[in-house]
Amino acid sequence: MTTELALGTYHCQDIPRAAAHAVTRAVSWIDTAPNYRSGRAHALLAPILARHPETKVSTKTGFFSKAEAAAAVNAGVLTDTLANAGHSLRPEFLRWQTDRTLATLGRADTVFVHNPEHGADDREALHEQLHQAFAVLEEYAHEGRIGGYGVATWSGLQTAAFSVIKLLTIAQEAAGGHHHLRAMQLPVSLVMARPIVTALDSHGPLLQARAAGLEIFASSPLHGGALPGMITQELAELVEPGHTPAQAALRVVASTPGVTQILLGTSSPAHWDAAAHTIALPPLPHQTLRKVIDVLAT
């Protein structure tokens, strides 16, 4: 299994510069969302994606900026009350938002349902919302307007709001058979370490998703840039002698079974090159990963 770097634009302060550096370094994926950078991320990325058709792009649907909320209300897609929530999985809204995304961004290889755990407190109601959302995205995939869809979650798997198996079942039901669920995105790091632990124990969402052929996007591998300052040099040396804390954090995620893409946000060519060098190193032995997890646990 090969793990690759992808540009995650959530933490990027300068999206055009970051994307320009990323594509020159053969980054195969750029991940974005219509609400990033106050709703400007798609427009900022569109010219670069048009010049680099070989670069794949994933975006999301569900969250929206204040400007998009106002546009949705004016279009009659959302009421004022629904717009104030900042998140919606209503089918009519997902269609409207995805149409806007494709018109601005130009294309989408994957559209993630963005943090669906925000959609409903009741699990049964949430699963019904996911069914409706998947049905909408199946229409777009069937028409060839998107390559496929996925689920980008922060806490949904951790809180058992849904499971990978349940998502696959919902996708199959929504499609009436063959589905276009293609990817999962979830936090994997030395802070959000539960997926690492379960993968080392030969179960959990990462291995379940990979067994189903899904791409796994590990988000926040450096925990929003805070993780290197939280790792001691002693812990970094346990990962690999000579590693910096940032290298150690990335090396652990890159070595985690099931991870195929690591989302990293930076506009610095030097940081890209250092990160690319780190994840290209051979995966750490499971024994080393377990030692690191054990140290964190104590």
Secondary structure, DSSP 4 states (H G I P E B T S, - for coil): ---EEEEE-TT-SSHHHHHHHHHHTT--EEE--TTGGGGTHHHHHHHHHHH-TTSEEEEEESB--HHHHHHHHHTTSS-HHHHHHSB---HHHHHHHHHHHHHHHS--SEEEEE-GGGS-SSHHHHHHHHHHHHHHHHHHHHTTSSS-EEEE-SSTTTTTS--HHHHHHHHHHHHTSS--EEEEEEE-SSSS-HHHHHHHTT-SHHHHHHHTT-EEEEE-TTTTTTGGGTS-HHHHHHHSTT--HHHHHHHHHHTSTT--EEEE----HHHHHHHHHHHTSPPPPHHHHHHHHHHHH-
